[in-house]
Amino acid sequence: MADKLEWMHKHLAVVRYTSIKEIAEKENYQIRPDLAELYVGVDNAEAMVFKFADLERFKCAGELMIYIAHKRAAVWWGYRCVLSLMEELLLNPAGERDIATIGADIEKGPEVPEFAQVKPPEPDPEQIAAMQESLAQMEADYQKARAAADPEMLALVEEAMEVAFQEFKKVQGIHPMDLLKKLGERLREDPNPIDPNSPIFQEAAKLKAQLAAVQKDTVETIKAVLPPKVPAHQKKISDNALSAVYRWVAAPGPENAQRCLDAGNVCPDQPGGLLSLSAFWAFGDLMPDGEQIVPTPPGLAANGLTQTLLLCALSPGGVRKVKERYAEYFRLGVEVLTGANNWEATLADRKMPHERLPEPDWSKAQDKSAAEWQAEMGVAELPEEEKEKIIGRLIAQARGLPPSSPERAVPQRNGSGNTNGSGVNPAYKRWKPDSPEGAAAQEHGDGNENGNGNKSGSGYKRWKPGKPD
């Protein structure tokens, strides 16, 4: 494949396969059982990709695109996804969590969600007022009855009651009125007092002490075996892997493939490292320095690239949530596979695209998720398009670019990188089948060839933000 690609921007052109059957036979593509119904009656891979996109299943759409793509273009797409993650980390760098904090809050116990908490009933002010009014009325009625009674008869009754009360006291040892007062005091007490010296609490304290000892021993063991990661060093080895990937994309020869293998083996747990290994697998020969070719197993490179995107999507920090990242990676993939974005525009630069990104401010790194960052910035509830515009502007500022600059990590050919002044490349959306553009495309086939000698009126075109579907 030549370095200079002149792909048209109408449909997925930079592809090796066009049918689901082909990638299943040649790349060992497996249809997930839970998605099998969606594939019924569909064998055109591009149609299936955009069917997933219409359902907002961007992860599924992206994985299928990786399997049908030319491997070199697929690796370039993976490179762009890693750059997208690096841009996010400029705004919200991920801090390395201190493993000593794992289980450290054992004293607190488990957090009970609000919906599961049993709260004591709160007093009803209306009920209390009604009860007080009733008592006041009873007291008034009592005083009224005393006033209406014969004083001599009232005195005799009270004297007789007192004699009876004294007899009760001789037998029971307490005056009835004192007994009523004591009963009132008991009613105000907790009917089920908790004994802090209960055996249950003693055993709970022992268990907490044992758990704390286990937590401390576990942390010390992990720290002894796994040294803490140094962000600057992690970025250095990741950059080395990305440099190897870029060189392989620009010139996919055996020497650059070997460099990808060597660099990727240093950091296979990082997106850049796994991407580097995927580039080596995409080369097609597992022994680039050997006398005989050892073919890469079918689907190994594609599987490595899908896992690279997964690592990017799940990486801590950043400003996009997982689904938002997959939507962004799908957008980047459409750009690459339609020919709107390739490495040609970067070859004349003195620095590789990832080298042009500034260093994240690691002093501000913290364990803050993308959702927390969005909530803090007040963009969590905004429509996706508006949210992307704001993120694009913030990334441009972090890179020292003017807010309206179309430049991102990789400049776009022919001014196609940005049409909305936000630093965010426009999305791609499907033509409506009954639209004039869609009908014309299907009638004339757009005059575009897809690399297989076939003209296609796929009905997919670049969508300009702000315009109705």
WOBEL-V213908 format. One record per run of one state. SS is the DSSP state (H for helix, E for strand, C for the rest). FROM is the first residue (numbers start at 1). LEN is the number of residues. If there is no record, write none. Layout:
ss=SS from=FROM len=LEN
ss=SS from=FROM len=LEN
This chain:
ss=C from=1 len=14
ss=E from=15 len=1
ss=C from=16 len=3
ss=E from=19 len=1
ss=H from=20 len=7
ss=C from=27 len=6
ss=H from=33 len=7
ss=C from=40 len=4
ss=E from=44 len=1
ss=H from=45 len=10
ss=C from=55 len=3
ss=H from=58 len=11
ss=E from=69 len=1
ss=C from=70 len=1
ss=H from=71 len=21
ss=C from=92 len=2
ss=E from=94 len=1
ss=C from=95 len=4
ss=H from=99 len=3
ss=C from=102 len=4
ss=H from=106 len=3
ss=C from=109 len=5
ss=H from=114 len=3
ss=C from=117 len=8
ss=H from=125 len=24
ss=C from=149 len=2
ss=H from=151 len=22
ss=C from=173 len=3
ss=H from=176 len=13
ss=C from=189 len=10
ss=H from=199 len=27
ss=C from=226 len=5
ss=H from=231 len=20
ss=C from=251 len=3
ss=H from=254 len=13
ss=C from=267 len=4
ss=H from=271 len=13
ss=C from=284 len=1
ss=E from=285 len=1
ss=C from=286 len=9
ss=E from=295 len=1
ss=C from=296 len=4
ss=H from=300 len=15
ss=C from=315 len=7
ss=H from=322 len=16
ss=C from=338 len=5
ss=H from=343 len=4
ss=C from=347 len=6
ss=H from=353 len=4
ss=C from=357 len=5
ss=H from=362 len=3
ss=C from=365 len=1
ss=E from=366 len=1
ss=C from=367 len=3
ss=H from=370 len=8
ss=C from=378 len=6
ss=H from=384 len=15
ss=C from=399 len=14
ss=H from=413 len=3
ss=C from=416 len=12
ss=E from=428 len=3
ss=C from=431 len=5
ss=H from=436 len=12
ss=C from=448 len=1
ss=E from=449 len=1
ss=C from=450 len=5
ss=E from=455 len=1
ss=C from=456 len=4
ss=E from=460 len=3
ss=C from=463 len=7
